[in-house]
């Protein structure tokens, strides 16, 4: 299977997920992403793109290819940190601090 994970990096990722839910959209996405990765196996190919309202075309960050889960999680974490979408005490996607 070939999978492309697309991450919205627009300002709306900091908006509430749903009315009455204290989580932001990016917090919910970070909870969901590891579950999606867990559903894949070593035969699958993965890629990563970012998208935003300010940029009409997605930006390919990691082309679809065979990647280890560790590689993809590290890439996702790096993007989130670079964009300021994580805070130092918040767990990373791999559960590390």
NUTIBA-715291 format. One record per residue (C-alpha): x, y, z. Coordinates in steps of 0.02 Angstrom, whole numbers, padded with zeros to 5 digits, always signed. Each point is the difference from the previous one (the first is absolute). Example, Ala and Ser with C-alpha at 12.3 -4.5 7.8 and 13.67 -1.06 7.14 Angstrom:
<nodes>
+00615-00225+00390/+00069+00172-00033/
</nodes>
This chain:
<nodes>
+00000+00000+00000/+00058+00176-00037/-00050+00133+00126/+00025+00188-00001/-00027+00086+00167/-00052+00181-00026/+00020+00121+00146/-00094+00165+00003/+00121+00133+00061/-00117+00149-00013/-00046+00101+00154/-00165-00093+00018/+00092-00151+00071/-00001+00091+00165/-00190+00017-00003/-00108-00113+00109/-00037-00169-00077/-00184+00003+00047/-00110+00108+00109/+00023-00058+00179/+00159-00098-00040/+00154+00079+00083/+00119-00072-00132/+00060+00100-00149/-00002-00072-00175/+00188-00029+00004/-00011-00089+00168/-00132-00117-00073/+00106-00029-00155/+00150-00043+00108/-00107-00126+00094/-00060-00076-00163/+00164-00006-00096/+00083-00139+00102/-00156-00108-00019/+00008+00022-00188/+00184-00048-00001/-00036-00153+00107/-00120-00063-00135/+00141-00011-00127/+00134-00130-00022/+00175-00009-00076/-00068-00030-00175/-00093+00165-00003/+00070+00160-00071/-00024+00165+00088/+00016+00183-00041/-00034+00165+00085/-00068+00163-00067/-00050+00164+00081/-00141+00112-00057/-00064+00171+00049/-00130+00127-00052/+00142+00117-00048/+00074-00127-00121/-00121-00079-00124/+00112-00147-00045/+00056-00127+00131/+00187+00000+00037/+00078-00173-00009/+00112-00016+00153/+00039-00185-00015/-00035-00082-00169/-00097-00163+00006/+00127-00138+00027/+00044-00141+00116/+00034+00077+00170/+00018-00071+00171/-00131+00054+00126/+00138+00083+00100/+00054+00104-00150/-00176+00061-00033/-00037+00040+00182/+00163+00097+00013/-00044+00099-00156/-00174+00039+00065/+00069+00056+00167/+00130+00109-00085/-00133+00087-00103/-00112+00030+00150/+00144+00073+00101/+00058+00109-00144/-00175+00069-00021/-00017+00033+00185/-00144-00123+00015/+00076-00088+00149/+00058+00060+00168/+00151-00068+00095/-00101-00097+00130/-00121-00075-00124/+00032-00181-00051/+00068-00030-00174/-00089-00115-00121/+00111-00144+00054/-00046+00026+00183/+00171+00072+00048/+00017+00165+00090/
</nodes>
